[in-house]
Amino acid sequence: MHSHDRYPRDVTDRYATDREPWPAPTADGPVSAIVRVPGSKSATNRALVLAALASGPSVIRQALHARDTRLMAEALTHLGVGIVETGRDSVGNVDWSITPGPLLGPATIDVGLAGTVMRFLPPLAALATGRIDFDGDPRARERPLGPMLDALRDLGVTVTDAQGCLPVTIVGTGSVRGGSVDIDASASSQFVSGLLLSAARFDEGLTLRHTGRSLPSLPHIAMTLHMLAEHGVHADFDADRATWHLAPATLLPRDRAIEPDLSNAGPFLAAALATAGRVTVPGWPRHTTQAGDDLRGLLAQMGAHVHLDDTGLTVTGSGEIRGIDADLGQVGELTPVIAALAALAASPSHLTGIGHLRGHETDRLAALAEMLGAFGAHVDASADALRITPGALHGATVSSYGDHRMATAAAVIGLVVPGVRIEDIATTGKTLPDFPGMWHAMLDGSEGGA
């Protein structure tokens, strides 16, 4: 029996829509394309928060303009930050001019389903004066938030919430005492990043200690520390004690460009492996803190030829996909696309360290087991791992689960399995402004992919 049969139907039904399912296109042969990927969501939303807290105007170039980043920009505008669009490029990236202002309530913040908005903005809102209300999509009310809210209370912030989840109200006094606080960030590294992004503005700075057994997604914390340093704020990290310390400091304004979103490149690069084709993503940085950079090693392990040079990253499929045994705990966002390739592989795969994905946009372990099972793969999901045994795959209509990465993973399957239909493909707009258009352009071999 497939694990698909062991999961309750409401995993799918919760995100069912009345929209006509999207027929995922099947590749006629090896894909050959240059795909220009929009800017990093993770970097864009960090850059917006840091610019809002800086001592003067900043510029953010080539920023992602998708649902998650629009929600962040709109939220900051509601709090009194000036954000003006000054340009837009061919893949939909925008240039923004950011002018900090006094952070003032009352304000109502819609976080959508964006973890970065729901976890980065409460500490910033605590620096505002007045009442700030947070809420979002129905699934956002199920995503964990309690450890961060408890930490803010320990730092003297007035917080009310719904048992550790949205909706949340913060009543700010214009300052946060700061000091020392413990937090269990096992459920999300965003708890750490959210506090660190605003901590330099706390009266006493912040000494933050992680008390849990594991800490996922360390590259995202590294990105936070790197971008803080670019604004002149340096954090001390004691790895042995899992402790960060930031002294009070002024965040300097910056003029920065955002890297392409390497994780969002995953489905397009996976297309090369799935179809024995060749895909190039221009602008791939040689040095980066993005978790998506691990695609280079993961895809190579699965049988791809991977080459990075000044033109970008090129992935070429060999005609065979190998199963993989990989701990994805630090790069969990790559799990859906790697799982899709695993279902197409010639041997089983074991993906571990990913229990925290049960608290993402959907319970990604349950959703992957259900979705890949619907296509004919055998998937066993444990508390923090997936075992994927390829089978004779066939088409099916599957939910997107309100999750952009689930939708794009299903599209990878559709490249080689006819009859794949995906409900609510529009959910990909969370981080990709026009995924269907990019996908069809890739298949057409149109340079740009957007």
N, C-alpha and C positions, 0 to 999 in steps of 0.2 A: 504493500500500500504506500502510495506517495505521501510525503509529509503534507502535501496540498490537502489531503483529505482529513488531516488531523487538526486543522486550524478552523476556528469558527468563521462562519460566513460573514459575520459583521466586520471582520478585517477588511473585506472588500466593500460590503454594503455601506459602510460609514462614509465612503468616498464616491459612491455611485452618483452619476449625474445623468441628466436627460440629454446631454449632448451626444451627437452621433460619434461613435468610436472612430478614431483615426486609423486608416489602413496603413500600417508600416510598410514602406516600399521594400521590395526584394531586389537585391543587386543582380544585374544581368551578367556580371563578370567581376573581375578584380577591380576594386575601387582605385582610382588614381586622381588625387585631388590635393590642392593647397587650401587649407581651412584656416581662416583668420578668426581667432577666438576672442570674444569681448573680454573686458578687463576683469580682474579678480574681485569677486564679491567680498571675500574676507578682507582683502587689503582696502577696498573702497570704503567699507563701513568703518574700519578702524581709522582710516584717513579722515573721514567725516567727523568722527567723535573728537579726534585729536585737534583738528582744525577749529572745531567749535569751542575748545577749551584753551586755545592758544592766546597769546598776548596781542596778536594783531592779525591782519588779513592773510589768508593762505590761498593757494591755487592748487586744485587737484585736476590733473589732465588724464585723459583716456580712462575715466572712471566708468565702471559698469553702470548702465542705465536699465535696470530690470526691477522686478517688483520689490525684492529685498532692499535694494539700495534706494529706490524711490521712497519706500516707507521710512527708511532712516533719515533721508533728507527732509521729508515732510515733517517728521517728528521734531527734528532739530529746529525747523522753521517755526513750528508751534511754540517752541520754548524761547524764541527770540533771536535765533541765529539767522543771519542774512546769507542766503544761498542763491546765486545767480548763475544760470547756464550761459556760458560764453562761446560754446562751440560744440560741434558734433561730427563724428567721423563716419566712414562708410559702414562700419559694423555696429553702429549705434552707441559707441562710447561717447561720453560727454566730458566737456571741460567745465569745471565749476569754480567760481570765485566765492570764497567763504569769509564772511565778516562776523567775528564773534560779537555777541552783545550780552547784556545782563540776562541771565537765565531766569525767566519769570513764568509762574503759573497765574491763573489756573490753565491747565491744558489737558487734553485727552489724546492719548497716544495709541494709534492702531499699530500693533506689532505684526499683523498678518500671521504668517507661520515662520517668521524669521527669528532664529535663535540669537543672531547677533543683535537684533533690535531689542528683543525681550530681556537680554542679559547684559548688554552694554549700556543701555540707557537708564536703568534704575539708579546706579551710582551717580551718573551725571545729573539726573533729576534731583537727587538729594542735595546737590549744590545749588539748586534753584530756590527761589522764594515763592512759596505757594503750593497749592495742591496739584499733583500730577497723577492722572488716572491712566492705567495701562490695561488694554484688553486686546484680543486678536481673534483669529479663526478658531472654530470649535476645537480642533486638534491642539492648538496652542495652549488651551486650558488644561491639557493633559501632560504637557512637556514639563520636566522638572525645573523648578526655580527656587525651592525652599532654602537650600544651603546659602545661596547668595542673599536672600532676604534676611535670613537669620544673622548673617555676617553684618549686614547694614544695621540691623537693630543693635548688635553688639558695639557698633561704632557710633551709636547715639542717634540713628535716623528713625523717624516715625514712619512705620510701615504697617499697612493692613493688607491681608491677602486671603485667598480662598484655600486654606490648608496647604500652603507651599506652592500654589499655582496661581495663574491669572484667574480673575481680574485682581489687580494690585493697585493700591493707592499709596503714594509717597507724599508726605507733607514736608516740604523743604523749608529751611530757615535761612538759606543763602550760604551755609557753610556746613562742613562735616568735620567733626573732631578728629577722626582718624585714630591712629595708634596701632595696637596689635590685635589680631583676630585669627581664629582658626576656622578652616572650612574643609569639608569633605567634597572635593571636586571630582569624585569618581564618575559621576554621571555626565559631566561635561567640563572640558577645559575652559569653556566660555565663562564659567563662574570666576576663574582666575583672571582671564583677560579683561572681563568687564570691570572688575575692581581695580586692576592695575592701570587701565586706561585713564581713570579719573583720579587715582590716588595722589598724584603730585599736587593736586589742588586741595587735598585735605589739610587741615591745620597742622596736624602732626605727621603728615605723610602716612605710610602704611607698612606694617610688617605683617605679611600674610603667610600662614602655614597651612599646607595641605595635610590633612590627617587621615585620608583614606588609604586603602591598600594599593590602589593603582591610580594612575593619572593618564587618561587617554589624550591623544591628539597633541602631543608636545610640540610638534612643528607650529601649531597655531599660537601657542604661548611664545615660542621663539619669534614669530612674526610680530606679536604685540611688543615684545621687548625691543626688537630691532627698530620698529617704527617709533616707539617712544624715544629711543636714542637719537633718531633723526630729528626729533623736536627738542633735543637738548636735555632729555630726562634719562638718567641712567639708574637702572635697578640692579641691586646686588642679589644674586641667586645662590643659595646654599643647597646644592643638590642632595647632600647627605641628610639634611633636615627638611627637604622639600619646602624651603622658605624663601620668600622674596621680600626685599626691603627697598622702599622708595622714600627718600627724604622729600619734604616739601620743595617744590621747584616751579619755575616759570616755564611753561611750554612755549617754545619759540615758533613763530609762524614758518611755513614752508611752502615751496613750490615743488610739487612732486608729480611724477607720472606713475600710473598704475600698470603693473605687469599684466599680461594676459592671464586668464583664469585657467591654470594648468589642470585642475580637477575637471573642469567643464570640457577640456580637450579630450578627456578619457574616452567617451563614446566614439569620437571621430577617429582617434588613434586605434581603438579597438576594431573599427571597421576594416582597417588594413589587415589585421590579423584574421578576422572572420572571413574575409573574402580573398585572402592571399594577394592583397593589393598593396598600395603605397599611399600614405598620407603624410603631408608635411604641415606642421603648425609653425608659422613664422613668429619670430620674436621670443622664442623660448629662452629664458635667461640661463646663463651658465652657472650663476650662483643665485639661490633663492631660498627663502624660508617656507615656500608653499609646499603643502603636503603632496600636491599633485605631481611634484617632481619625481616622486617614487614610482610613477608610471614607467619611467625609463627602465628600471630594474625589474619591475613586475612583468612587464610585457616581454622583456628579453627572456625571463625565466619561462614564459609560456610559449616561447618559440619564435618571437619576432626578431628581426634585425633592427637595431635601434642606433641611429646616428645623430649626433648633435654637432652642428657647426654654426657659422655666423648667419646662415640663412634661416635657421630654426631647427626644430626636431623632426626627423623623418623616421617613420616606422614602416617597415616592409614585412608583410606576412610571408611565411615560408610555405604555406599550404598545409601545415599541421599545427594544431593547437595542443599544447601539453598541459595536463593538469598541474596544479601547484599546491604546495603546502606552505602557507604563509601566515605569519602573525601580522594582522592589519590594525592592531590596537592604536598605533600612532597615526594611521592614515585611513581611518574608518570610512570616510566619505568615498573612498575608491571601491568599497566593497561591492556595491551593486553592479558596476561595470565589470569588475573582475569575476563576479559570480556568473554574469551572463556569458562571458567567455568560457568559464569553467563548464557551463552546461553544453557548450559546443566542442569541448576538448575531447581528446582521444583517451584520456585516463581520468580517474577521480581527482578531486581537489578537497583540501581541508583548510578552511579559513578560520582563524582563531583570534582571540583577544578583542572581540567585537560586541560584547554584551551591552556596551553603552549605546549601540545603535537601536536598541529597543525603545529609547526615549527620543529618537529623532523625529523627523516630519511624520513618519509613521513608525510602527515597530518593524524596522527593516528586516530583521531576521525572520519574523513570521511572514512578512509580505514576500520576501524572496523565496521562502519555502513554498508558499502558495502559488506565486506566479510561475516560477520555474517548474513546479509540479504540474501546473496546468498545461505547460508546453510538452511535458513528457519526461522531464528529468526526475531523478530520485534525489530528494533533499532531506537530510536530517538536521534539524535545528536544535541545538542544546542551549543552555543558558547564555553562552558567550561564543558560540562557534557554529559553523555550517559545514556539513559534509555533503558534497555535490557529486553524484555519480551520473554521468551523461547517459542518455537513453535515446530512443528513436523519437526525435522531436517532431511536433506537429503544430499547426496553427491553433490559435485560441484567442478569444476576446478577454483581455485582462484589464484589471483596474490599474490606474496610476497611483492609487492610494493617497492622492493629494500630495505626491512626493515627486519632485522633478527628477531625482536620480533613478527612481524606479521606472519612470516613463522612458528615460533615455536608455536604460538597460534593456527594456523590452524592445526598443527600436533596433538594438544591436542584434538580438535574436531574429528579428524580422528581416534582416539583410539576407539570411540564408534559409529561413523557414517561412514558406508562403502561408498566408492566412493569419498573420499576427495583426490584431486590432487592439488599440490602446484607448481606453476611456479617458476623457479629459486630458488630452495632450497639452492643452493650454496651461496646465500646471507647470510646464517647463519654463514659462515666463517668469518664474520665481528668480531664476539666475541667468536665463538665456532669453533675450528679447524675442527671437524668432527661431526656435529650434527646428520646426518643420521646414521652414525655408532653407535653413543652413543644411539640413539633412538631404533635401532634394538637390540642392546645389552641389553638395559633395558627390552625390551619385551621378550628376550630370557632368562632373569634372570641371565645374566652373570655378575659376580661381576666386578666392574670397570666402566661399562657403556661407555667405550671408547676403 
